[in-house]
Each structure stands twice: as C-alpha cells, then as structure tokens.
Amino acid sequence: MKDEFKIISKSPDETDKIAKALADALKDKGILICLYGDIGAGKTTFTKFLAKNLGIKEKVTSPSFVILNEYHTDKINLYHFDLYRLEEEGINTILDELHEYTENDNSIALIEWAEFSSGDLPDERLGIKIKYLEETEREFIFRSYGNKCQEILYDFEKNLSKSEL
C-alpha cells in the first residue's frame, strides 16, 4: 500500500467529492487529520466539506480565534483545532489532548496549521497538504502515518476512483 496520494481539484465541487471520499473512508474510525497550507489554500473550506459529508449540520467556521470548535452528531464527533495563534505552551496542552480526542472510533480531531505543532504529533495520523494553484484549483497531497491511516488512505483512494472526478 502507498502512504502518499496526490490529486488536483479544479473546482469547489471536485473538492467536495474529495471530502466525501475521505468522509466515507473515515466511518467508524477515530483519527487525527493534520492540515497544512498557506493562508487561503483552502484548509477551512475543505474542513467544511468534510464536516458536511460526515453528516454535521452545524455551520463550520474557522477556529482561529477560539482555538477549538466542536461539532457532534449521533454518529461522529469532530474536534476542529487551529494552531496559528498559539504559543508553544498552548500547543503542548492541545497536543496532549489530541490522543484523548482520537481514542474513540467515533471522534475525529482535525488541526489547521499543523506545521506549528513542532512535529510532536501522535504517530497515527493523516496529513493533508493543500496548495493553492489558481482561484478554484487546489493540489491535495494526502500522507498516511501508521497502519490505521494507511488503510484509511487506501479506502479513500478506492472511494475516489468510484466518484466522477
């Protein structure tokens, strides 16, 4: 199995299909997702699509000023973190909590600006680098860390190949 997968989205509709393929691969799997990318790359937009495809009905917003937003359904919990404005001490506190948030199979922790984590992340995680190419075009690079995330990446690729992207 591969531990990295790259895809280019040419529109918001395609990004939504990518998020749906991932959401379907995440069913009943607790996981940490780390998002990387410059300002305006589309981290929050991707998170909104992912949340929608996980069945979350609440409005998803960037947690830049509150550090953490929580979203819940009867099937899944999504913990949406943003490390952009945190100092080292705050980051360390959150990193300790990440293990707890992803121990349950019905919880997903998602970190925007994971590059500020100083590399001290749980071993089992999925990294997604989003790169701005043009106004509606983005490059996504998915990288799995650990066996569980490698299986998720494999299922994600299978789901994506079934969609018309």
Buried (B, 14 or more C-beta within 10 A) or exposed (E): EEBEBEBEBEEEEBBBBBBBBBBBBBBEBBBBBBBBBEEEBBBBBBBBBBBBBBBBEEEBEBBBEEBBBEBEBEEBBBBBBBBBEBEEEEBEEBBEEBEEBBEEEBBBBBBBBBBBBEEEBBEBBBBBBBBBEEEEBBBBBBBBBBEBBBBBBBBBBEBBEEEEB
